[in-house]
């Protein structure tokens, strides 16, 4: 069952959603208010590190789907 879930589109979407939630939780815990001051480079790097794996799995899913169409 988990192998089927990892091959579905829901896995990368779930990872991206969890990354966004984790990033906002990080901003909340650190007390950063984007309305008062903009995000710094380190905030963007942390956000990318949390959200990025979902995009990687999405690319893998798309490549695997394109290969099966051939």
ABEGO torsion letter per residue (X at the ends): XAAAAAABAAAAAAAAAAAAAAAAAAAAAAGBBAAABBBBAAAAAAAAAAAAAAAAAAAAAAAAAAAAAX
